[in-house]
Amino acid sequence: MALSNDRMESLERVKALLNGQPVDRVPVFPFALGFCAKNVGYPIASMYDNPERSFEAQLWTQEMYGWDYPPFYGYASYGSWEFGGPIEFPSSELQQAPTIPYFPVQSEKDVDNLKLPDVTKAGMLPFAMQFCKLQQEHGLPIVLVVGGTFTMAGNICGVEKLCRWMLRRPEVADHLIGMARDHILDVVRHWAETFGGRNVAVQIWEPSAANQIISPAQFEKFVLPYQRSLHESILSMGIRYILCHICGEQNLNLPYWAQIPMGNPGIVSFGHEVGLDAAIKHFGGKCIVAGDIEPRVIQEGTPQQVYELTRQCLQKAKHSPLGYILMPACELPPMAPPYNVYSMMKAVNDFGGYA
């Protein structure tokens, strides 16, 4: 579905934004996985255990609503399965995404014995590769989704244990976070070798480093060095764009995030706790800013509330120096009322255009 004022195709719009060229309207990244499955009558689990169904569900739903960002594959619990632990795919309407029944690392000895996995075989990576080959076949951007260094380390041992080690055994925490970084680099390198670095964009999700969990001082010590070296190494492979989703309450971390390279330009998105004004203040001069409609409002609010919140986001960020992408502050709820999702796009049609 094209919006009534559209003068560009979706892929044309995204490419123009990334190249610093004018666009006809604000692009929309729906951050939608489970919602797409429900929309086309598939189980939510198929978004994660069936790359073909995941791809087509997203493609069909994108066509229906007029979204711009291409289909992608990933989930926030990445890391456990890849390092030898289990994963559970959603099996009921109360489950939105894969979960970790127990963690592969239970002790310091387990950390000592941990080995970097084979990225051609480990966990969900064969699914992700199959999905990205579908992106390639359809002439779409190749988007690889990985976790941030701290979030992935927490998915290997549990965030609570990781935080205890930060306080009592910081060398153990450092070692595990470093292994998470090295694994992410192995994955990105494999993708760059398969598709060519300039053809790959990397999405990084980092929710566990939020200030609800760690302090800014802990972020500076345990997150900043590893995340910065991760991004620097990714960009050195010829990859031009990193989309970093900085989830949760991270206002006190923003000065540190601003020290991490994101690409030319990078894309940064945020949880609703941060706010678009703060995002533009810290990143508007060097990144495209994305966000930041609160998912709770999309799920529980009226269509009028969703429309108004979308209008406010557009008003705040539409003229961010390097551009703006409208996006929910986290994944679009799978059970969101379809008319509420339509109301987002209606507001984009009414207020998202550029002269």
C-alpha positions in Angstrom: 0.0 0.0 0.0 1.5 3.3 -1.0 0.4 6.3 1.0 -1.5 9.0 -0.9 1.4 11.5 -0.9 4.1 9.0 -1.8 6.4 9.9 -4.7 9.1 7.3 -4.1 9.2 3.5 -3.7 10.2 2.1 -0.3 13.6 0.9 -1.3 14.3 4.1 -3.2 13.3 6.1 -0.1 15.6 4.2 2.2 18.6 4.4 -0.1 18.1 8.2 -0.5 18.0 8.7 3.2 21.2 6.7 3.7 22.9 8.7 1.0 21.9 12.0 2.4 19.5 12.8 -0.4 16.0 14.3 -0.1 13.1 11.9 0.6 9.4 12.4 -0.1 8.3 11.4 3.5 9.6 10.0 6.7 10.4 6.3 6.2 8.8 3.7 8.6 10.6 0.9 10.2 7.9 -1.1 12.0 10.1 -3.4 14.1 7.5 -6.0 13.5 7.9 -9.8 13.7 5.2 -11.6 15.7 2.7 -9.0 14.4 3.4 -10.1 10.8 2.9 -13.7 11.7 -0.5 -13.0 13.2 -1.4 -10.8 10.3 -1.0 -13.6 7.7 -2.2 -16.5 9.9 1.1 -18.1 10.8 2.3 -19.2 14.3 4.6 -16.6 15.9 7.2 -19.4 16.2 7.5 -19.4 12.4 9.1 -16.0 12.5 12.1 -17.7 14.2 12.2 -21.3 13.1 11.1 -21.0 9.4 13.0 -18.4 7.4 10.8 -18.6 4.3 7.6 -18.1 6.3 9.2 -15.3 8.3 10.4 -13.6 5.1 7.1 -13.8 3.3 5.0 -12.8 6.4 7.1 -9.6 6.7 7.0 -8.9 3.0 3.3 -9.3 2.7 2.6 -7.2 5.8 5.0 -4.5 4.6 3.1 -4.4 1.3 -0.2 -4.1 3.2 0.8 -1.2 5.4 3.3 0.6 3.3 6.3 0.1 5.5 9.8 0.9 4.2 12.3 -1.2 6.1 13.0 -4.6 4.6 12.3 -8.0 6.3 14.9 -9.0 8.9 15.6 -12.0 11.1 16.6 -12.0 14.8 15.6 -12.1 18.4 16.8 -10.5 21.7 17.7 -13.9 23.3 20.6 -14.5 20.9 23.6 -16.0 22.5 22.4 -18.9 24.6 21.7 -21.4 21.8 24.8 -20.4 19.9 27.1 -21.1 22.9 25.6 -24.6 23.5 22.5 -23.8 25.6 18.8 -24.2 24.8 16.2 -22.0 23.2 12.4 -22.2 23.3 10.4 -20.8 20.4 7.0 -19.2 21.2 4.3 -21.8 21.7 1.3 -19.7 22.9 -0.2 -16.3 22.3 1.4 -15.2 25.6 4.9 -15.7 24.2 6.2 -13.0 21.8 9.7 -14.2 21.1 12.2 -17.0 21.8 13.2 -17.4 25.5 16.0 -19.1 27.3 15.0 -22.0 29.7 18.5 -22.1 31.3 21.9 -20.6 30.5 24.9 -22.6 29.1 27.2 -20.9 31.6 26.5 -21.6 35.3 29.9 -21.1 36.9 33.3 -19.4 36.6 34.7 -22.8 35.4 32.1 -22.8 32.6 33.5 -19.4 31.5 37.0 -20.8 31.5 35.9 -23.7 29.3 33.8 -21.7 26.9 34.8 -21.9 23.2 33.8 -19.6 20.4 31.2 -21.4 18.3 31.4 -22.3 14.6 29.4 -19.5 13.0 28.4 -21.8 10.0 26.5 -24.2 12.3 25.8 -22.6 15.7 22.2 -22.0 17.0 20.1 -19.8 14.8 22.8 -18.7 12.5 21.9 -21.2 9.7 18.4 -19.8 9.8 19.8 -16.2 9.7 22.0 -17.1 6.7 19.0 -18.7 4.8 16.9 -15.6 5.5 19.6 -13.2 4.3 19.9 -15.2 1.1 16.2 -14.6 0.6 16.9 -10.9 1.0 19.6 -11.1 -1.6 17.4 -13.1 -4.1 14.7 -10.4 -3.8 17.1 -7.5 -4.3 16.7 -6.2 -0.8 19.3 -4.9 1.6 21.1 -7.7 3.5 20.4 -7.0 7.2 22.2 -9.0 9.9 20.8 -8.8 13.5 23.1 -9.5 16.4 23.1 -8.6 20.1 25.2 -6.0 21.9 28.2 -7.3 23.8 26.6 -6.9 27.2 23.2 -8.3 26.3 24.8 -11.3 24.6 27.0 -12.0 27.6 23.9 -11.9 29.8 22.2 -14.4 27.5 25.1 -16.8 28.0 25.2 -16.7 31.8 22.1 -14.8 32.9 22.1 -11.0 33.5 21.9 -11.5 37.3 25.0 -13.6 37.4 26.9 -11.2 35.0 26.1 -8.3 37.3 27.3 -10.2 40.4 30.6 -11.0 38.6 30.9 -7.3 37.6 31.0 -6.5 41.4 32.9 -9.5 42.8 34.8 -11.1 39.9 35.2 -8.3 37.3 37.9 -10.3 35.4 35.3 -13.0 34.8 32.8 -10.5 33.5 35.4 -8.9 31.3 36.4 -12.3 29.8 32.8 -13.3 29.0 31.9 -9.9 27.5 35.1 -10.1 25.4 34.1 -13.5 24.2 30.6 -12.2 23.2 32.3 -9.4 21.2 34.6 -11.8 19.5 31.7 -14.1 18.5 29.8 -11.2 17.1 32.8 -10.2 15.0 33.1 -13.8 13.8 29.5 -13.7 12.6 29.8 -10.3 10.9 33.0 -11.4 9.2 31.2 -14.5 7.9 28.4 -12.4 6.5 30.9 -9.9 4.9 32.8 -12.7 3.3 29.6 -14.3 2.0 27.8 -11.2 0.7 30.5 -8.5 0.6 30.9 -6.0 3.4 29.4 -3.1 1.4 26.3 -5.1 0.9 25.6 -5.8 4.5 24.0 -3.6 7.2 24.3 -4.7 10.8 21.6 -4.3 13.4 22.7 -4.4 17.1 20.2 -4.7 19.9 21.4 -3.7 23.4 18.7 -3.8 26.0 20.5 -5.2 29.0 22.9 -2.3 29.4 19.9 -0.1 30.4 20.2 2.0 33.6 17.4 -0.1 35.1 20.1 -2.8 35.3 23.6 -1.2 35.4 24.9 2.2 36.4 26.6 4.7 34.0 29.9 4.0 35.7 29.5 0.2 35.0 28.5 1.0 31.4 31.7 3.0 31.0 33.8 0.2 32.4 32.1 -3.0 31.1 30.2 -1.9 28.0 31.9 1.0 26.3 35.3 -0.5 25.6 33.9 -3.7 24.1 31.0 -2.1 22.2 33.3 0.6 20.8 35.9 -1.9 19.6 33.1 -4.1 18.1 31.7 -1.2 16.0 35.2 -0.1 14.9 36.0 -3.6 13.7 32.6 -4.0 11.9 33.2 -0.7 10.0 36.7 -1.8 9.1 35.2 -4.7 7.2 33.7 -2.3 4.7 30.3 -2.3 6.3 28.9 1.2 6.1 25.8 1.2 8.3 25.1 0.0 11.8 21.6 0.3 13.2 21.9 0.3 17.0 18.8 -0.2 19.0 19.5 1.3 22.5 16.6 -0.1 24.4 15.3 0.8 27.8 16.2 3.7 30.1 19.6 4.7 28.9 19.6 8.5 29.3 22.7 8.4 31.6 24.5 6.2 29.1 24.0 8.5 26.1 27.4 10.4 26.5 29.1 7.0 26.3 27.0 5.8 23.4 27.9 9.0 21.5 31.6 7.9 21.6 30.8 4.7 19.7 31.0 4.9 15.8 27.8 3.9 14.0 28.8 4.3 10.4 28.4 7.0 7.8 25.7 7.6 8.6 24.7 5.3 11.4 21.2 4.8 12.6 20.3 4.9 16.3 16.9 4.0 17.8 15.8 4.2 21.4 13.3 3.1 24.0 10.6 5.6 24.7 12.3 6.3 28.1 15.0 8.3 26.2 12.9 10.6 24.1 13.6 12.0 20.7 14.8 15.4 21.9 17.6 13.7 23.8 18.4 11.4 20.9 18.7 14.3 18.5 20.8 16.3 21.0 23.4 13.5 21.3 23.2 11.9 17.8 21.4 14.1 15.4 24.6 15.5 13.9 26.1 12.2 13.0 23.3 9.6 12.8 19.9 9.1 11.5 17.6 9.0 14.5 14.8 6.5 14.7 11.9 6.0 17.2 10.1 6.1 19.4 6.4 5.3 19.7 5.7 3.5 22.9 4.6 -0.1 22.2 2.2 -0.1 25.1 0.2 2.7 23.5 0.1 0.8 20.2 -1.2 -2.3 22.1 -3.6 -0.7 24.6 -4.3 2.8 23.3 -7.1 4.1 21.1 -6.5 4.7 17.5 -6.7 8.5 18.3 -4.0 8.1 20.9 -1.7 6.2 18.5 -2.3 8.8 15.8 -1.5 11.7 18.1 1.6 10.1 19.5 2.8 9.4 16.0 2.1 13.0 15.1 4.2 14.2 18.1 7.1 12.0 17.1 7.0 13.3 13.6 6.8 16.9 14.8 9.9 16.4 17.1 12.2 14.5 14.8 11.1 15.0 11.2 13.8 17.6 10.6 16.6 15.9 12.6 19.8 17.0 10.8 20.7 13.7 9.1 17.2 12.3 8.8 14.5 10.5 10.8 12.9 7.1 10.7 9.5 6.5 12.4 9.7 3.4 14.5 8.2 1.8 17.6 10.4 2.1 20.7 10.7 -1.7 20.7 9.1 -4.6 18.8 5.6 -3.9 17.6 3.3 -6.0 19.9 2.1 -9.1 18.1 -1.4 -8.6 19.4 -1.6 -4.9 18.6 -5.0 -3.9 17.0 -4.5 -3.6 13.3 -6.4 -0.4 13.1 -3.9 1.1 15.6 -1.1 0.1 13.3 -3.0 1.7 10.4 -3.4 4.9 12.5 0.4 5.2 12.7 0.6 5.1 8.9 -2.3 7.5 8.6 -0.4 10.0 10.7 2.7 9.5 8.6 0.6 10.2 5.5 -0.8 13.4 7.1 2.3 14.8 8.8 5.4 12.9 7.6 5.8 14.4 4.1 8.5 16.8 3.0 7.8 19.6 0.6 
